[in-house]
Amino acid sequence: MKKKYSLGLIISLLLVFSTACTSQQSQGNEKKKELTFLSNFPSETLDPHLNFTPVRAGISETLIKVDENQELEPWLAESWESKDNGSTWVMKIKEGIHFQNGKKVDAEAVKDSLQRNIEVSEAMKASLKIKSMEADKQILTIITEKPLPQFPSELVHPNTAIIDSKAENIEEKPVGTGPFKIQSFDANSSLKLQKNSNYWDGNVKLDQVTMMFNEDANARTAALQSGDADISYRPALESMEALKKDPAIKTDFVTSLRDQFLLYNFKNELLQDPNVRKAFDVLLDRNEVAQKTLAGQASPAEGPFVPDSLFSPEYAKKEFSIRSAKSYLSKAGIDMKDGKAFNDGKPLSLKVLTYSYRPELPLMAQLLQANAKELGLDIEIQTAENIDEYMAEKDDWDIATYSMISDPRGDAAYFFNAVYMPGGAMNHSNLQNKELTKAIEKLNETVDKAERAKLAKEASAIIDKETLHSFIVHPKNFVAYKDDVLNWETSKSEYYMITKDLDVKTKNQ
Amino acid sequence: MIVKRISEFILFLLILSAVSFVLIQAAPGDPVRSMMKTDDTAISAEQMDSLRKELGLNDPILLQYGKWLIRFFQLDFGHSYMTKQLVIDELLKTFPATLELTFSSLLVMTVIAVPLGTLAALYKGKWQDHLSRIFALAGAAVPSLWLGLLFIQLFSVKLGIFPSMGKGSISHLILPSLTLGIAMAAVYVRILRSSLLESLSQDFIRSAKARGLSNSRIFIHHTFRHSLTPVITIFGISLGSLLGGTVIIEVLFGYPGAGKLVVDAILKRDYPIIQGYILLMGALVCMINILVDLSYRYINPELRIKEANKR
């Protein structure tokens, strides 16, 4: 009998043990949802007030964000309004948001974060122009040094991210409000993130994300192919066909907010003549640049903003014609003799400045050089190490192939003020067009959104009419990712990458 | 002797700091443009000028250097313009990675160069010698960047053995070390071969043979040791250039070292970082040279005897 009891006991214990084992095993089988994202943007610090990575990685968030149509939408702020002509801004902060360390996000916390922001970042201090701030529960009133109708758009800038400014080690472990918390950070190498289970805006799908940084496009392609990365941001363009053929990889192309354009030096008397600028405007085939130079990964540009932008007017069709170029040069008084162009009796020769950071720009310069040759125009190409410094310090250039983002934050004021206003940091050739300056000044005084869009359109039309610059193409953002990645969206602004919705397929899905 | 060396070292650092400071400031460029993020925010030239004044960048170079020197004597290298962190912290954060990469590459180089160089010398004119010559030629001709990409394709994409980038484990070090080590080994194989051949024809080797010493004993204790003098001289130079010049490999393999830090600093005109880096590297290269000098005395007994006789 004892034996029977003993046997029963042993069997029961074995059953209990095996059940325990099974349950442990099933827990172990619940694989964590992880993903490795490979970024081309270096990250030497994680201080959100100096670097974009915390917003891109879903660590911190700004008061306002832009949607895919570049329209402003609330993020940590519920609403905002200007009480006057744009120098007093009342921001209502959303209720129920907490930092990743559990502290409440109220107007006082936002005020402290913005205060730190303008203390550590000279760029943000200069662009936000904050004079004073007053916090009352969830209401933050900000007064700017001068009317700043584009203030809400400036708050989209990733460097204005709201963090717990009292937390320690902000440069490596900032405490934000985003869906992911920092586990570890190795500057310019990797960033390990873990899910913020108390995220205020819903369930976070991934458990862990590793963000890696590599500035070599070929290495980014190889990492995706080898399985070291699940998403590769801007892999090598040359690898596009191979990646498209790989059934385990998906590719995504989204027209960016960037312009590749010709910048004219207005300090050169010849280029002050609109006919000369128009001659160069028709000398580049925008379709050829988009299809051949950029391997189809760009769309032809008509103006500084993408065609569906609120700030783009109706443009006349852009032409490419050597004959028209000849005619414009003729109107400008350039003589053509024996296949050579002469200005004031001297053979015409121009210097085109370019830089190699964007490899398509030197190719654009070469294309311009080849087409100009047909007009008898001699073009010398010079590659600058830092084109901004070169243009700011020297006047010996005539045309530059240039690239910049025209509408990073849903407002046209940044581009117009930086590039076309006298004294603007990007107005290298001291371009001054009275009609345009007046239009921009009006834009700088207007708060109403619809009116601002209308004024921006008018300013764009003036730029086009006068051919102040020649906009050639809008390149596309190229992202490749494994087919088990879910909900990846290539954002036009390139501000938002790791989101709460980003996910990977499990075996059952 | 030691006091003399230390005073020479300090004088060297002072001269280096003055020359580099003047050169950095005299070179074209403007850190304010990067600090103000002019490609991203609507900044006016007036605002940029105000920051330039605030940073003292409009002051005469000598005045700027004087201010820097006072801080330097207080062991304050300043703050990075871009990250706002202490320069010394930034350098110390990245330097261990460069050091790791440097030593692992030297290890790879030694493992390849010593046997190949020795075989080439011992079997002069035979297939072993030809093989080492082909390796040396190929190693010198292939650019490191291309070799690195080739290794990534083979070992990461095709075979999936090693990670293609990143830092963390020993496996992350293998591909960058192989890339750097192979390129260096190509040079050392030939240097070691010629040095060994020269040593083999020396009188003391003949007399060792006459004394009836075994070939292996002669080779290890006499020939090889004597051949190391020119190799160590080049080794000292390589160590210095490796510590400062692994940037391409650091970028390709996403390995965050001091080379990458300084190239970024140069591009953004982050003067305090550039100045701090030059001083750190200068001090290191100087120390390496002292060590190389000292090693000669150990390797070559002739030098020790000569010095003793002088005394």
Interface residues (C-beta under 8 A of the other chain):
Chain A: P42 E44 T45 D47 L50 V120 E122 A123 M124 A126 S127 H157 N159 E171 D186 A187 N188 S189 S190 M212 F213 N214 E215 D216 N218 A219 A222 A223 Q225 S226 G227 D228 N386 D388 E389 Y390 A392 E393 M404 I405 P408 A413 Y414 F415 N417 A418 M421 G423 G424 A425 M426
Chain B: P28 G29 D30 R33 M35 M36 K37 T38 D39 D40 T41 A42 I43 S44 A45 E46 Q47 M48 L51 M82 T83 K84 Q85 K93 T94 L149 I152 Q153 S156 V157 G160 P163 S164 M165 G166 K167 G168 V251 L252 F253 G254 Y255 P256 K260 L261 D264 L267
